[in-house]
Amino acid sequence: MVPLLLIALLAAAPDAGSFSDSALGRQRAGEVTALDSRWVEGLADVPLWAQVEKKGDALEIAFYARGAPESPSGEASRPDGGAPTFAEKARFAIPMARQLESLRQFDLGGAGPALAVSAAADDPDEQPVVLTLIGRGPRQLFQASLLRDANPPAAMLSLGPPEGFTVIADGGAASVNALSETKRVDVGFADGGKGQVSLGARARSWRWQTGKFVQAADGYHDFLVPLPVTAKGHTKLVDGKPTTAERVPLGTPIALRLPAGAKVRMVRLVPGCLESEVRSKREPQASGFTVQLDDTAPIPVTVGKPVSDPRLFGAGAFTLGKGYGQSEMLFFDPPVAASSLTVAVTAAEHDAKRGCVAELAVY
């Protein structure tokens, strides 16, 4: 989902000394480390001092209300009698996390004002990320976690948003989106190097309904969608079904017509006759192709080998769900504007005159 509106309110500048110089501030100074502190309004009838506190490896968000100044001599409090007093009003645990990433205040429309606490654990591989939303009361409106890859490859083409949470207000209806568990495919470069391309991720969403956040979706989200293409005389190759194949004569051009304004990010070739495992082994599969966008220079492709072309980020293979077929994928970076794609089979197993092709797709 593309966020239509993301509203952030700047909190009033915190008066750090007013808390740290108070009796409560002095008491807690030896117990916890304050990672972020600020005054927030709208969560109670009076402004509250919000403080993210770390004690050992545990994180909490605490809220304090300011009282009358304390009198150093024990007499009745006066406005100038000493440091202010603070009373704790609420406290919420932030599980699994050990470090604060952000503290932001939002107007969530019907859900009202909220303070969003994003925190994470500094684990070496997969990092738990926890989002907590605190609303008026203060009370906890929402808390969820995801796993974020801590070590993405240096050479990576990201085709979608990064892993993490997004808080949005869409026409007054607040929602939270989360992307995690990104699916990546390995690609090779002509110089022998390797990289990865992100193809999709687990997408979850929650919407504010009847006074609470309710999960609205949880499923896999593809970053790329196939373009609707036509191929005269070769409908089986563009029907989106790898179980319908054709035996294509070597050198015969297959012309795919792309929709107006198309920009090609990926071309996927599926060699083989994959109606069954028996036929996939019996029929000679295509082992070489040329791929041509409009009238530009053709790109030679040998199945299972690196592909060299300056228009490509890289090329890789992805095993199909059946386990006895795979896709050859060419990733263009940046996307290439084109109106047609021409594919020709240039080689087949066992020097056959025809090669089986299961599917051609453009994204």
Secondary structure, 3 states (H helix, E strand, C coil): CCCCCCCEECCCCCCHHHHHCCHHHHHHHCCCEEEEEEEECCCCCCCEEEEEEEECCEEEEEEEEEEEECCCCCCCCCCCCCCEEEEEEEEEEECCCCEEEEEEEEECHHHCEEEEEEEECCCCCEEEEEEEEEECCCEEEEEEEEEEECCCCCCEEECCCCCEEEEEEECCEEEEEEEEEEEEEEEECCCCCEEEEEEEEEEEEEEEECCEEEEEEEEEEECCCCCCCECCCCHHHHCCCCCCCEEEECCCEEEEECCCCCEEEEEEEEECCCCCHHHHHHCCEEEEEEEEECCCCCEEEECCCCCCCCCEEEEEEEECCCCCCEEEEEEEEEEEECCEEEEEEEEEHHHCCEEEEEEEEEC
